[in-house]
Amino acid sequence: MADLAGQDGAGPDGTDADVVIVGAGPVGLTLANILGLQGVRTVIVEERSTLIDYPRGVGLDDEALRTFQGIGLVDKVLPHTVPNQILRFFDGNRRLLAEMAPPDARFGWPKRNGFVQPMVDAELLGGLSRFHHVEVRWGQRMAGCRETPDGVTVELPGETVRARYVVGCDGGRSATRRLMGVSFDGTTSPTRWLVVDIANDPLGHPNSEVGADPARPYASISIAHGIRRFEFMIHADETDEQAEDPAFISSMLSRLVPHPERVDIIRHRLYTHHSRIAGTFREGRMFLAGDAAHLMPVWQGQGYNSGIRDATNLGWKLAAVVNGQAGDALLDTYDVERRKHARAMIDLSTLVGRVISPTNRHVAGLRDRLIRGASVVPTLKRYVLEMRFKPMPRYEQGAVFHPEPPSATSPTGTLFVQPRVDTRDQQNVLLDEVLGTGFAVLCWNNNPRALLGADIFDRWKALGARFITARPSTQLHWTGHDDPDVRVIGDRTGALKGWFDAHTESVLFLRPDRCIAGACIAQRAPDVSTALFDVLHLTQGGGNGHHGADRPVLHVAQSATEPSGTVAGTS
């Protein structure tokens, strides 16, 4: 074992690592960056010798970019993206059926972004070089995994690694899932698709489209660095060998490109769509994330993004438990919270695929008439244009506190917005840069210490929480209620006041993943805090793990899978 975390041999608890991650795909790399920021000793084992570079995801959403912001890598990722990507759907005669161009950026980033996955994955890998306590082992295939009362023993070629937890981010054919004995329920589509990535984009425009053509459905996606992706449905009577023949590929491209013989093909690959979800995301000390936990068709571009959500949700919980801030029961909330949303994304992606893919002209014609009829209704058109159909995480159970009786309008369990704000020494910064990477208590126009009382305030402080009071910008520099432990932010755009105007709750308890764990009016803040300490399984002392105060702090600079559903590769 390498000299992990600057220690000689095993840690004080007898382990070689806190967490072993199986798979160096985007989910495993993102999770490792989250854990690395919190001082968690992490080993990634990957059976491949390098990162995957064949066709996989092409779309990042706002939540994924917010996660990359949180791990301090968004400035590295952005050069490989095309923000505000518009996606248009056409019928078989190339007449517009629908358009998706979501206008807002309530979470700080555009909702649709084209990207070059191998380059973004490389940035995630490069981010790990910041941490001496995170190690990536290439060419290491996990041969076995055995749980003990106080840890997990991972069998690698010629050695074993002892860890507290194991996370399988090893793709649709996950060895981790098989070792856990977990089912992978769902369906596999019999339809195959040909993906072709081309350099020196032969179309050159930023447009992306899906052709719901009953003769042969297709997609044409503009991504960064002059790369365009084409996808074509392969008919049942066309063999794999035929589909991969250069002449066949050229004939497919000829439908959309005037000179297919002149294109610069980077790579091509056949794949199928899967709609599957693991029977559980946790079994003892072992977890599943990304494609190992769920597979979905590509039509909403959510395979990659759902995996990043897994890493974001699980990462802070693992770090809290490993560092002694929370009890192991907190980890049970990972499955509780992620399963429902992953299932919703699978169902939506499957439905959209069924709408796009019919090859019966009568069925396609009926679909076209229904969509055009809906598009003349302004509310329905806006529903599609702004992607309001996309399910957003809302946790009714898990690491959240809902008072009784539950309120349908409560913001608890939802992702908090991220507008731009001012501080007394910075202007026009994204809110998360002020909130930091841990817990936060945010009040509108109140001092959190005065609301919480000294004991509860100190308990949150011991957990590393940040305390924020949000004010109208006119009050930013008023010093009458200054507190050395409370940061004052000015509502630069009015978005914060707009949010609080829409809700009665004025005190928010934010988790490290920026989900609202609890919300209340000012006078209820002590009671909600006490309830949160229970549902979050937080320790009384605020952290007595073996890292303690030695946890590294990263000062984040301010920034101005195979195709989703393929049963191979790493998440």
Backbone torsions as a table, in degrees:
resi	resn	phi	psi	omega
1	MET	NA	139.3	179.0
2	ALA	-66.8	163.0	177.8
3	ASP	-73.2	75.5	-172.5
4	LEU	-75.3	138.2	177.0
5	ALA	60.0	22.8	176.7
6	GLY	72.5	15.7	-179.0
7	GLN	-107.7	152.5	175.7
8	ASP	-90.2	114.2	179.0
9	GLY	74.2	-149.8	-174.3
10	ALA	-73.0	159.5	176.0
11	GLY	-75.6	176.7	-177.0
12	PRO	-62.3	-19.4	178.3
13	ASP	-94.5	8.5	177.0
14	GLY	86.4	3.0	-179.4
15	THR	-98.0	156.7	174.3
16	ASP	-85.9	-25.8	-179.3
17	ALA	-151.3	156.6	173.5
18	ASP	-77.6	-44.3	-176.6
19	VAL	-135.8	131.8	168.6
20	VAL	-105.0	126.4	176.8
21	ILE	-106.1	125.8	179.1
22	VAL	-98.1	109.8	179.6
23	GLY	114.1	121.9	-179.6
24	ALA	-104.5	46.2	170.3
25	GLY	-89.1	-170.9	-175.8
26	PRO	-61.6	-35.1	-179.2
27	VAL	-70.4	-47.4	178.1
28	GLY	-61.6	-40.7	-179.9
29	LEU	-68.5	-39.5	177.4
30	THR	-64.6	-45.5	178.8
31	LEU	-59.7	-41.6	179.6
32	ALA	-63.8	-36.7	176.5
33	ASN	-66.8	-40.5	177.8
34	ILE	-62.3	-45.9	-180.0
35	LEU	-68.2	-38.2	179.5
36	GLY	-60.3	-39.3	178.6
37	LEU	-62.3	-27.7	-177.5
38	GLN	-99.8	14.0	175.0
39	GLY	74.8	17.3	-178.1
40	VAL	-82.7	124.7	178.9
41	ARG	-67.5	117.8	-169.8
42	THR	-131.6	136.9	173.5
43	VAL	-123.8	126.9	171.5
44	ILE	-100.9	129.0	173.9
45	VAL	-113.3	130.6	-175.9
46	GLU	-136.6	124.1	-176.9
47	GLU	-71.5	-23.3	176.2
48	ARG	-75.8	164.4	-179.6
49	SER	-92.4	-9.7	-178.8
50	THR	-161.3	177.7	178.5
51	LEU	-66.3	151.3	176.2
52	ILE	-73.5	140.3	178.7
53	ASP	-126.1	7.3	-179.5
54	TYR	-87.6	169.3	-170.4
55	PRO	-54.4	127.5	175.1
56	ARG	-145.7	-129.4	-174.2
57	GLY	-69.3	150.4	177.0
58	VAL	-130.9	2.6	-176.5
59	GLY	-133.3	126.7	173.3
60	LEU	-105.7	140.0	174.6
61	ASP	-103.0	179.9	-175.7
62	ASP	-66.4	-32.8	179.9
63	GLU	-67.6	-40.5	178.8
64	ALA	-64.4	-43.7	178.7
65	LEU	-64.1	-33.8	177.4
66	ARG	-65.9	-37.7	175.2
67	THR	-64.0	-44.2	179.3
68	PHE	-64.9	-32.2	172.6
69	GLN	-62.2	-44.7	-177.4
70	GLY	-64.0	-28.2	178.5
71	ILE	-95.7	9.8	172.9
72	GLY	77.1	21.8	-175.9
73	LEU	-120.7	4.8	-174.8
74	VAL	-63.6	-33.3	177.9
75	ASP	-65.6	-28.2	176.3
76	LYS	-77.2	-32.6	-176.2
77	VAL	-78.9	-40.0	-172.1
78	LEU	-54.9	-36.7	179.3
79	PRO	-62.4	-13.4	-179.7
80	HIS	-103.9	19.3	-176.1
81	THR	-124.0	159.8	170.4
82	VAL	-119.6	100.8	-175.7
83	PRO	-73.1	159.9	176.9
84	ASN	54.6	46.6	-179.8
85	GLN	-70.8	127.9	177.0
86	ILE	-95.0	134.2	178.9
87	LEU	-120.0	123.2	-179.0
88	ARG	-112.8	143.1	178.5
89	PHE	-110.6	129.6	-178.3
90	PHE	-119.7	153.4	174.6
91	ASP	-86.6	-172.8	-176.6
92	GLY	-66.1	-16.9	177.0
93	ASN	-102.4	16.5	-179.5
94	ARG	58.1	36.7	171.3
95	ARG	-98.1	138.3	-174.7
96	LEU	-64.2	127.6	174.6
97	LEU	-98.2	-46.0	-176.7
98	ALA	-159.9	163.8	-178.9
99	GLU	-142.2	139.3	175.1
100	MET	-117.0	114.7	179.4
101	ALA	-145.5	69.1	-176.0
102	PRO	-60.7	126.9	-170.7
103	PRO	-86.9	-27.8	-170.4
104	ASP	-92.0	164.3	177.6
105	ALA	-134.5	58.5	-172.4
106	ARG	-64.5	-22.2	179.0
107	PHE	-100.5	14.3	173.9
108	GLY	99.9	-11.9	-174.3
109	TRP	-140.9	158.3	176.8
110	PRO	-61.1	150.4	-177.5
111	LYS	-75.2	-28.5	-178.9
112	ARG	-126.3	127.6	-179.2
113	ASN	-141.7	120.3	170.8
114	GLY	-71.0	152.4	179.2
115	PHE	-159.1	159.3	176.4
116	VAL	-99.0	103.8	-170.8
117	GLN	-60.1	-46.8	-179.0
118	PRO	-56.2	-35.2	-179.7
119	MET	-73.2	-37.7	177.2
120	VAL	-68.8	-41.5	177.0
121	ASP	-59.3	-38.8	178.5
122	ALA	-62.9	-35.5	177.2
123	GLU	-68.4	-37.9	177.0
124	LEU	-64.1	-40.6	177.0
125	LEU	-64.8	-44.8	179.6
126	GLY	-60.4	-31.9	179.3
127	GLY	-61.9	-25.3	-178.8
128	LEU	-70.8	-17.9	179.6
129	SER	-65.7	-12.4	178.4
130	ARG	-72.8	-16.7	-169.0
131	PHE	-117.4	119.7	176.9
132	HIS	-74.5	-13.4	-177.3
133	HIS	-100.1	12.4	176.1
134	VAL	-122.5	130.4	-176.3
135	GLU	-129.3	138.5	174.0
136	VAL	-111.6	126.4	179.8
137	ARG	-112.0	107.0	179.3
138	TRP	-83.7	153.4	178.1
139	GLY	65.6	28.0	-178.9
140	GLN	-118.1	108.9	-179.6
141	ARG	-96.2	127.7	177.4
142	MET	-69.9	117.5	-178.2
143	ALA	-90.5	-23.3	-178.7
144	GLY	-170.0	166.7	-179.0
145	CYS	-152.2	126.2	-175.3
146	ARG	-129.2	124.7	-179.4
147	GLU	-87.2	138.7	175.5
148	THR	-119.0	170.0	-178.4
149	PRO	-56.7	-30.1	-175.4
150	ASP	-120.3	15.5	179.9
151	GLY	174.9	-165.2	179.6
152	VAL	-135.0	135.4	175.9
153	THR	-105.4	119.5	-178.0
154	VAL	-102.1	125.6	-178.6
155	GLU	-93.1	121.4	177.6
156	LEU	-119.3	167.7	178.6
157	PRO	-56.9	113.6	174.8
158	GLY	81.5	0.7	-179.7
159	GLU	-163.3	171.7	173.8
160	THR	-126.1	152.9	177.1
161	VAL	-122.6	128.5	178.0
162	ARG	-98.4	127.9	-177.1
163	ALA	-138.3	165.8	175.8
164	ARG	-82.1	-35.4	-178.3
165	TYR	-144.4	154.5	175.4
166	VAL	-126.9	135.4	177.4
167	VAL	-121.7	120.0	178.0
168	GLY	-87.0	108.4	174.8
169	CYS	-116.0	42.4	-168.2
170	ASP	-107.9	34.1	166.2
171	GLY	79.4	-178.4	-174.6
172	GLY	-62.6	-28.3	177.6
173	ARG	-95.4	32.9	-171.2
174	SER	-47.2	119.8	172.0
175	ALA	-69.1	-33.9	178.8
176	THR	-61.2	-43.9	-179.7
177	ARG	-62.5	-39.9	179.1
178	ARG	-65.7	-41.4	178.9
179	LEU	-65.8	-30.4	177.4
180	MET	-75.9	-15.2	-177.6
181	GLY	71.4	32.0	-174.8
182	VAL	-99.5	138.1	178.2
183	SER	-73.1	163.2	178.1
184	PHE	-133.4	84.5	-167.2
185	ASP	-86.7	144.8	177.5
186	GLY	142.7	-154.0	-174.6
187	THR	-133.5	160.3	173.5
188	THR	-122.1	127.7	179.9
189	SER	-71.5	138.6	176.8
190	PRO	-74.3	-11.0	-176.0
191	THR	-80.9	135.1	176.5
192	ARG	-103.6	154.7	179.0
193	TRP	-130.1	141.6	175.2
194	LEU	-100.4	123.7	177.2
195	VAL	-107.5	130.4	178.5
196	VAL	-129.7	119.3	175.2
197	ASP	-99.6	131.7	-173.9
198	ILE	-126.6	132.2	174.0
199	ALA	-84.8	164.7	-179.6
200	ASN	52.2	62.0	-173.9
201	ASP	-33.9	113.3	-176.8
202	PRO	-70.0	-14.4	175.1
203	LEU	-96.8	-43.6	171.0
204	GLY	84.1	-16.6	-178.9
205	HIS	-87.8	164.3	-178.2
206	PRO	-82.2	0.9	-174.4
207	ASN	-71.8	146.2	173.5
208	SER	-128.1	144.6	-175.7
209	GLU	-148.2	154.8	170.3
210	VAL	-118.4	126.6	179.4
211	GLY	-98.7	108.2	178.0
212	ALA	-85.6	60.8	-174.2
213	ASP	-94.3	116.6	-178.5
214	PRO	-61.2	-23.5	176.9
215	ALA	-66.5	-41.0	175.4
216	ARG	-170.0	99.7	176.3
217	PRO	-57.8	147.5	-176.3
218	TYR	-151.1	169.9	172.4
219	ALA	-139.2	147.1	176.8
220	SER	-134.6	111.3	-170.4
221	ILE	-121.5	123.3	174.4
222	SER	-84.9	123.9	175.3
223	ILE	-124.2	-177.6	-169.1
224	ALA	-69.9	165.7	171.7
225	HIS	61.4	35.5	175.8
226	GLY	69.1	24.2	179.4
227	ILE	-103.3	137.1	173.4
228	ARG	-125.5	139.4	176.8
229	ARG	-107.2	132.7	170.4
230	PHE	-114.4	141.1	175.1
231	GLU	-131.6	135.1	-178.1
232	PHE	-131.9	135.1	174.9
233	MET	-69.7	137.3	176.7
234	ILE	-101.4	127.7	-178.0
235	HIS	-74.6	158.8	-175.0
236	ALA	-60.7	-30.4	-177.8
237	ASP	-88.2	6.2	177.8
238	GLU	-104.9	124.7	-175.9
239	THR	-79.6	164.0	176.0
240	ASP	-59.8	-42.7	-178.9
241	GLU	-61.9	-41.2	178.6
242	GLN	-64.7	-42.9	-176.6
243	ALA	-66.1	-26.0	-178.2
244	GLU	-97.4	2.8	177.4
245	ASP	-72.5	135.6	-178.8
246	PRO	-55.0	-35.4	-179.9
247	ALA	-67.9	-37.7	177.9
248	PHE	-66.5	-44.8	178.3
249	ILE	-59.1	-42.5	179.1
250	SER	-62.9	-38.4	179.3
251	SER	-67.4	-34.9	176.4
252	MET	-64.7	-47.2	-177.4
253	LEU	-65.9	-27.3	-176.6
254	SER	-64.1	-18.6	177.2
255	ARG	-69.3	-23.8	-172.7
256	LEU	-125.6	-16.7	-174.7
257	VAL	-122.2	131.0	-176.5
258	PRO	-66.5	-32.1	-177.4
259	HIS	-130.1	75.5	-175.7
260	PRO	-63.3	-23.1	-179.5
261	GLU	-72.4	-12.9	-177.7
262	ARG	-100.5	0.6	-175.4
263	VAL	-74.7	155.4	-179.1
264	ASP	-106.8	90.8	-176.4
265	ILE	-76.7	124.1	176.9
266	ILE	-79.4	-47.0	-178.0
267	ARG	-167.8	160.1	172.8
268	HIS	-143.6	158.5	-175.6
269	ARG	-163.2	147.1	173.5
270	LEU	-96.1	144.2	175.3
271	TYR	-153.3	167.7	177.2
272	THR	-124.2	163.1	179.6
273	HIS	-97.4	141.7	178.8
274	HIS	-129.4	145.4	174.9
275	SER	-126.0	90.0	-172.5
276	ARG	-139.6	153.3	176.7
277	ILE	-144.6	140.6	-178.8
278	ALA	-69.2	148.8	-179.6
279	GLY	-62.0	-29.7	172.6
280	THR	-153.4	150.5	177.2
281	PHE	-93.8	-8.3	178.7
282	ARG	-138.5	135.5	171.5
283	GLU	-138.4	100.2	-177.7
284	GLY	65.3	-119.9	-178.7
285	ARG	-97.6	13.8	-178.4
286	MET	-118.6	141.8	-175.5
287	PHE	-131.6	159.9	174.2
288	LEU	-122.5	144.4	178.3
289	ALA	-148.3	154.9	178.6
290	GLY	68.3	-144.9	-176.8
291	ASP	-62.1	-22.8	175.7
292	ALA	-66.1	-25.6	-178.1
293	ALA	-99.7	-29.5	-176.6
294	HIS	-161.2	144.9	176.0
295	LEU	-127.8	143.9	-179.3
296	MET	-148.2	153.4	175.8
297	PRO	-60.6	163.2	-170.8
298	VAL	-80.4	-7.6	-161.2
299	TRP	-67.0	-17.4	173.2
300	GLN	-108.6	4.2	178.8
301	GLY	59.2	34.7	-171.7
302	GLN	-110.3	0.9	176.9
303	GLY	-62.0	-53.1	178.3
304	TYR	-61.4	-48.6	-175.2
305	ASN	-66.8	-35.2	176.8
306	SER	-65.0	-36.4	176.0
307	GLY	-65.1	-39.5	177.0
308	ILE	-64.6	-37.0	175.4
309	ARG	-61.1	-40.4	177.0
310	ASP	-57.4	-50.7	-178.0
311	ALA	-60.7	-40.5	-179.3
312	THR	-65.0	-41.4	-178.5
313	ASN	-71.9	-45.9	-176.2
314	LEU	-77.0	-32.8	-172.5
315	GLY	-59.1	-50.6	-176.5
316	TRP	-68.6	-29.4	179.8
317	LYS	-71.4	-44.2	175.6
318	LEU	-60.1	-44.3	-179.4
319	ALA	-62.3	-41.4	-179.2
320	ALA	-63.9	-39.5	-179.9
321	VAL	-71.9	-47.3	-179.1
322	VAL	-60.7	-39.2	-177.1
323	ASN	-86.7	8.1	173.5
324	GLY	79.2	13.2	178.9
325	GLN	-84.3	-22.8	-175.3
326	ALA	-144.8	158.5	177.1
327	GLY	-81.9	162.8	-176.6
328	ASP	-58.5	-27.3	-178.6
329	ALA	-60.4	-22.7	177.1
330	LEU	-58.6	-32.2	-176.1
331	LEU	-69.4	-21.0	176.4
332	ASP	-65.5	-24.2	-177.5
333	THR	-73.0	-14.2	178.4
334	TYR	-60.5	-52.4	178.6
335	ASP	-64.6	-42.0	-178.5
336	VAL	-57.5	-42.7	-174.8
337	GLU	-83.6	-40.9	-172.3
338	ARG	-83.3	-28.9	-173.4
339	ARG	-60.2	-49.4	-175.6
340	LYS	-61.4	-42.4	-178.0
341	HIS	-71.7	-40.4	177.3
342	ALA	-60.8	-41.2	177.9
343	ARG	-62.1	-41.9	179.4
344	ALA	-63.1	-39.6	179.0
345	MET	-68.5	-38.3	176.5
346	ILE	-61.0	-46.5	-177.7
347	ASP	-64.3	-42.0	179.6
348	LEU	-64.9	-46.4	-178.8
349	SER	-62.7	-39.7	178.6
350	THR	-64.8	-42.9	179.6
351	LEU	-62.5	-46.5	-179.9
352	VAL	-61.7	-39.5	177.2
353	GLY	-60.7	-39.7	178.5
354	ARG	-67.6	-33.1	178.5
355	VAL	-70.8	-37.4	-175.5
356	ILE	-78.7	-33.2	-161.5
357	SER	-95.8	-1.8	-177.3
358	PRO	-61.5	136.9	178.9
359	THR	-104.3	-2.2	173.7
360	ASN	-82.5	121.8	-173.2
361	ARG	-65.1	-33.8	179.1
362	HIS	-67.9	-43.0	177.3
363	VAL	-63.8	-44.3	179.4
364	ALA	-62.7	-39.6	178.9
365	GLY	-64.0	-42.1	177.1
366	LEU	-62.3	-42.8	176.6
367	ARG	-58.1	-46.5	-178.0
368	ASP	-60.7	-41.4	-179.7
369	ARG	-66.9	-38.8	179.2
370	LEU	-65.5	-43.1	-178.9
371	ILE	-66.3	-42.4	-179.6
372	ARG	-66.9	-36.4	177.0
373	GLY	-63.8	-40.1	179.5
374	ALA	-68.4	-31.6	-174.7
375	SER	-70.5	-15.2	178.1
376	VAL	-84.3	-8.4	176.2
377	VAL	-91.5	114.2	-172.5
378	PRO	-53.4	-43.1	-177.9
379	THR	-65.4	-39.1	178.8
380	LEU	-69.8	-39.2	178.4
381	LYS	-62.6	-43.0	178.5
382	ARG	-66.1	-34.7	178.9
383	TYR	-58.1	-41.4	179.0
384	VAL	-79.2	-47.7	-176.6
385	LEU	-56.2	-42.6	-175.4
386	GLU	-93.6	7.6	177.8
387	MET	56.9	39.1	179.3
388	ARG	-72.2	-12.3	178.6
389	PHE	-76.5	-14.8	-178.4
390	LYS	-67.8	121.1	179.6
391	PRO	-64.4	131.3	175.5
392	MET	-104.1	142.2	178.9
393	PRO	-57.5	133.2	172.6
394	ARG	-145.2	110.7	-172.5
395	TYR	-94.2	113.7	175.0
396	GLU	-86.0	-24.5	178.3
397	GLN	-134.4	165.2	179.0
398	GLY	117.0	-141.2	-177.4
399	ALA	-86.6	54.5	-179.3
400	VAL	-143.5	156.3	177.2
401	PHE	-120.6	116.8	175.1
402	HIS	-107.7	120.2	178.8
403	PRO	-69.0	159.0	175.8
404	GLU	-96.6	138.5	-7.7
405	PRO	-75.9	150.7	-179.5
406	PRO	-63.3	145.9	-179.1
407	SER	-108.7	131.7	179.0
408	ALA	-67.7	-20.6	-178.3
409	THR	-97.9	-1.1	-178.5
410	SER	-65.4	138.2	177.2
411	PRO	-80.7	-5.7	-178.5
412	THR	-58.4	136.7	180.0
413	GLY	87.9	2.7	178.4
414	THR	-111.2	164.0	178.4
415	LEU	-78.5	130.4	-179.9
416	PHE	-77.7	150.9	-179.1
417	VAL	-68.4	163.5	177.4
418	GLN	-134.6	79.0	175.8
419	PRO	-80.8	175.7	173.2
420	ARG	-88.8	139.0	-175.7
421	VAL	-134.0	170.5	173.3
422	ASP	-113.9	145.7	167.1
423	THR	-114.6	-179.3	-178.5
424	ARG	-72.4	-17.1	178.9
425	ASP	-122.3	1.6	177.7
426	GLN	-140.5	149.6	176.2
427	GLN	-122.8	147.0	172.2
428	ASN	58.9	52.4	178.1
429	VAL	-110.2	149.1	175.1
430	LEU	-69.4	142.5	-171.8
431	LEU	-55.5	-40.1	-177.1
432	ASP	-61.8	-24.4	177.4
433	GLU	-66.6	-26.0	176.6
434	VAL	-87.0	-37.2	-177.7
435	LEU	-69.0	-27.3	-178.3
436	GLY	82.0	-161.4	-174.1
437	THR	-110.5	3.7	-179.4
438	GLY	-113.1	-154.0	175.6
439	PHE	-68.5	156.3	176.4
440	ALA	-147.2	144.7	173.0
441	VAL	-115.8	118.0	-174.9
442	LEU	-119.4	126.8	179.0
443	CYS	-118.9	147.2	171.4
444	TRP	-90.4	114.1	170.3
445	ASN	60.1	29.7	177.4
446	ASN	-140.2	159.5	176.0
447	ASN	-91.9	118.3	-178.8
448	PRO	-56.8	-35.4	-178.9
449	ARG	-63.6	-42.2	-179.0
450	ALA	-66.1	-33.5	-179.4
451	LEU	-77.0	-40.1	-172.8
452	LEU	-83.0	-29.9	-171.1
453	GLY	86.8	157.7	-170.6
454	ALA	-61.4	-45.8	-174.4
455	ASP	-65.0	-48.1	-178.6
456	ILE	-68.1	-39.6	176.9
457	PHE	-57.2	-46.5	-178.1
458	ASP	-65.7	-32.0	179.1
459	ARG	-68.6	-43.1	175.0
460	TRP	-63.1	-38.7	-179.9
461	LYS	-62.9	-39.0	179.1
462	ALA	-64.7	-25.2	177.0
463	LEU	-83.0	0.3	179.7
464	GLY	84.6	14.3	-178.5
465	ALA	-67.0	150.7	171.4
466	ARG	-103.7	148.1	-177.5
467	PHE	-115.9	126.9	-173.6
468	ILE	-128.7	134.0	168.0
469	THR	-114.4	123.2	-179.5
470	ALA	-97.5	132.4	-177.1
471	ARG	-132.2	160.4	166.0
472	PRO	-57.4	148.2	-177.1
473	SER	-58.9	-25.9	178.9
474	THR	-63.4	-23.1	-177.2
475	GLN	-102.7	4.2	-172.9
476	LEU	-55.6	-42.1	-173.2
477	HIS	-99.2	10.0	173.8
478	TRP	-76.2	129.7	-171.9
479	THR	-106.4	11.6	-174.6
480	GLY	-61.2	-33.1	-179.5
481	HIS	-114.0	29.8	-177.4
482	ASP	-60.6	141.6	179.1
483	ASP	-139.6	130.3	-175.5
484	PRO	-62.1	-22.0	-178.5
485	ASP	-99.7	4.2	-176.1
486	VAL	-120.5	127.5	177.3
487	ARG	-93.9	138.5	179.3
488	VAL	-100.3	131.1	175.6
489	ILE	-123.4	144.9	177.0
490	GLY	-99.5	136.2	-177.2
491	ASP	-77.0	80.0	-169.9
492	ARG	-56.5	-43.8	-172.9
493	THR	-102.3	-9.0	-174.4
494	GLY	85.3	-1.8	-177.6
495	ALA	-67.0	-35.4	179.2
496	LEU	-67.5	-46.6	177.4
497	LYS	-61.3	-38.8	177.0
498	GLY	-60.1	-39.3	178.2
499	TRP	-66.1	-48.2	-178.7
500	PHE	-69.4	-28.5	173.7
501	ASP	-60.8	-34.4	-176.0
502	ALA	-83.4	-6.6	-178.0
503	HIS	-132.3	148.8	175.4
504	THR	-79.7	-23.7	-178.0
505	GLU	-70.8	134.9	-177.9
506	SER	-120.3	-5.9	177.6
507	VAL	-123.0	126.0	-177.0
508	LEU	-120.7	135.2	174.6
509	PHE	-108.3	109.7	-172.1
510	LEU	-102.3	132.1	175.7
511	ARG	-76.4	167.9	177.1
512	PRO	-60.7	-23.9	177.1
513	ASP	-88.4	9.5	176.3
514	ARG	69.3	16.7	168.4
515	CYS	-79.1	144.1	178.0
516	ILE	-79.7	107.9	-178.8
517	ALA	-76.5	-29.9	179.4
518	GLY	-161.4	151.0	-179.2
519	ALA	-149.4	145.2	-176.3
520	CYS	-164.0	171.0	168.6
521	ILE	-75.3	166.0	-168.7
522	ALA	-57.3	-44.8	-174.0
523	GLN	-68.9	-18.4	-179.1
524	ARG	-91.0	1.2	-174.7
525	ALA	-57.2	-43.1	178.9
526	PRO	-62.6	-41.6	-178.8
527	ASP	-66.2	-42.4	179.4
528	VAL	-66.7	-37.6	176.4
529	SER	-58.4	-48.1	-178.9
530	THR	-60.1	-41.7	178.4
531	ALA	-65.5	-37.7	-179.5
532	LEU	-67.0	-36.7	177.8
533	PHE	-58.2	-32.0	178.8
534	ASP	-76.9	-52.0	-173.9
535	VAL	-71.4	-23.8	175.4
536	LEU	-87.4	-4.5	179.2
537	HIS	56.0	40.3	-177.7
538	LEU	-79.0	145.0	-178.7
539	THR	-79.3	154.0	-177.8
540	GLN	-64.7	-37.4	-175.3
541	GLY	-82.6	-10.9	178.5
542	GLY	83.8	11.2	176.1
543	GLY	129.3	112.0	177.7
544	ASN	-132.3	28.8	179.4
545	GLY	-69.5	176.9	-173.6
546	HIS	-79.2	1.2	176.2
547	HIS	-98.6	-46.4	176.6
548	GLY	53.6	-132.3	-173.6
549	ALA	-71.7	-9.4	-179.7
550	ASP	-81.0	0.6	-179.5
551	ARG	-58.9	130.0	-177.3
552	PRO	-70.6	149.6	177.9
553	VAL	-116.4	127.8	177.4
554	LEU	-106.4	125.9	175.9
555	HIS	-91.0	108.4	-174.0
556	VAL	-80.6	127.0	178.9
557	ALA	-72.2	142.9	177.5
558	GLN	-73.0	137.7	-179.4
559	SER	-107.2	115.9	178.6
560	ALA	-33.7	NA	NA
561	THR	NA	80.1	-179.9
562	GLU	44.7	160.1	176.1
563	PRO	-52.8	139.1	-177.1
564	SER	-50.6	121.5	177.9
565	GLY	105.3	0.1	178.2
566	THR	-82.9	135.6	-175.0
567	VAL	-86.8	66.4	175.6
568	ALA	-170.1	166.6	176.1
569	GLY	85.5	-170.1	-176.0
570	THR	-121.7	146.6	177.7
571	SER	-83.6	NA	NA
